[in-house]
């Protein structure tokens, strides 16, 4: 059952790590992008939005150039003997990047809306921006945050293109459930591909039902 266990456990580990990164970095980026626009914010906004409009395999290629041994970021990590490409780290980066826009954009819009209502009042009372974010803005958009994280998780779980480029699709090491389905279907092992597809489908249905329930809370 290694064919079922390995990609499932890898996908679970990557998904949990991705959720944590989306909750902290995703919300942090959303807060940074909210409010008055600047040139730097516009650049960051474009970079965050790219995974929505850019072909995943092409985006994965550019990230491969960036994080590879000869890339700007890859060379920096190589000094500390940290491997990114063809490792679980590469798979995690692919998962994070793929789902990031679905977390950042809704949360950013919600923060902007709440800021118009409560932020100025909080600042008038002498509260800091950090206090206002943690105790005023985020509690009022917790539903948006949950929905966004669910959407980001779903997008990340089904990611193939970016993961293929950064993870390398190494059997038993970097093949997530989605990549395992791809491998088994083209390898003629249709029964295994069906089982993994059913697992992925069940998770997707669970996410859909959770999102519907959140919509009525």
N, C-alpha and C positions, 0 to 999 in steps of 0.2 A: 504493500500500500504506500510505498515511498512516493510513487507518482502522484498520489493524492495529498499526502501529508506535507511534503516539502513546499510546493507552491502555495498551499493554503496557509501554512505557518508564516512563510515569508510575506505573503500579502497581508496577513493579520498584523505582523510586526510593523511593516511599512505604513499600514493604515493608521495604527495607533499613534506612531511617531508623527505622521502627517497631520492628524487631528490636533496634536499638541502644538506643532509648529504653526498651523493655521490659527489656532486660538490666540497665540501670543504674537508671532510675527505678523500674521494676517491682520489682526485687529490693530496692531501698532502701525502698520502701513496705512490702513484705512483711516486711522486718526490723523496721521501725518498728512494725508491727501485731502482731508476735509478742510473746510474754511477757505480763506483767500488763496487764490491760485498764484503760483510763481513759476518761473521757467524751469527750475529744478523739479518742482512738483509735477509739472507737465511731462517731463522726461520720465519720471518714475511711473506716472499714470500710464504712459504709453507702454512701458516695459511690463507692467502688471497686466495690461489688457491684451498684449500680443498673443498669449496662448488661446484666446477665444477666436481670433481671426486668422492666425498663422497656421499652416499645415503642420501637424505634430511631428512628422518625420523630418521636415525641414528645420523646425525649431530645435529638434533633438540634435541635428547635425551641427547647428551653430553652437549649441551648448557643448557639444563634443569638442569643437575647436577651442572653446573657452576654458573648459575644465580638463582638457587633455594635457599630457605631459609637456607639450610645447605651448600650451595656452597660457594666458596671463594669470588666471587663477590657478590652473593646474601646476604651474611652475612654483607658485607660492606654497601650495600644500605639499609638493614633492620635497621641499626642504625639510619638512617635518615627517617625512615618510608616510604621508597619508594618501591612500589611493582613493580616487573618486570614480574614474571610469572603470566599467566592468566590475563593480563592487556593489554591495548593498547601499553604500552611500550614494552612488550614482542613481540607483533605483529610487531612493528616498527623495533626492533632488527632483527627479522626473515627476514623482507623485505630487510633491509640494508645488512645483511650478504649474502643473496641469490644473490643479484645483484652486490655485490662488485667486484668480479673477472672480470666481463664484463666491468667494468669501469676502474679498476686499470691496468690490463694487457695491453690493447691497448694504454692508455695514457702513461704508463711507457715506452713502446717501442717508442712512438712518441717523448717523451722528450729525450730519449737517442739519437735518430736520429738527433733531432734539436740541442742538446748540441754539437755534433761533428761539426756542422756548425757555430753556432753563440755564444755559451757560452764563449769560450775562448776569442773571440774578445771582448765580452762585459766586461769580467774580465780585459782584457788588458786596456780598456778604463776607468777602475776604478770603474765599477759598482758592486754593491753587489750581492750576490746570490739571495736575495729576489727580488731586482730590475730586475735582469736578468730573473727570473722565471715569474714575473708578466707582464713585459713590452716587453720581447723578446721571451721567449719560449712558453708561453701559447697562445699569439695571433697567433703564427704560427701553432698551432695545434688545433685551435678552432673547426674545422670541426670534428676532431677525438674525441674531448671532447663531442660534441653534439651527435654524433653517439653512443659513449660509454654510455652516460647517457640514451639515448633512449633504448638501449639494456638492461641496468641495470633496467630501469623502467619496461620494458616488462617482464623480468625474475621475478622481485619482485611481479608484479601484479598477475602472475599466480602461485605464490608459495603456496604450500599446506603443505608439510611434516614438515618443520621447524616451520611454523606458527601454525600447529596443536599442536606441543609439547610445544611451548612457550606461545601461546595465549590461548590454552585450548579449542578452538572452543565453546565458551560460546555464546549461541544464544542471539542476541540483544546487545552483548558487544564486543566480539572479533571475530565474524564470518565475514570474508572478503567475497567478491564476490565468490572467488574460493571455500572457505569452505561452503558458502551458497549453491552453486551448488551441492557440495558433499552431504550436509545434505538433500536437497530437493529431489535429485535423489534416495537416499536410503530410504527416507521417503515416497516415492510414489507420491510426488507432482511434477510430471514431467513437467507440464505446467510452473511452477515457475522456475524450473531448466533450461528449454529451454529459457525463457526470459532473465535470467541472463547470460546464455551461449552466447546468441546473443549479449548482451551488451559487454561482454568480447571479443567476436570475432570481433565486430566492432572496439573496441579500438585497438586490435592487427592489424587489417587491416590498421587502421589509422597510426599506428607506422611503418608498412611495407612501406606504401606509402611515409611517411616522410623520412624514411631511403633511399628510392630510389631517392627521390628528392635531398637529401643531397649528394648523390653519384655523381650527375651531376653538383653540384655547383662548 
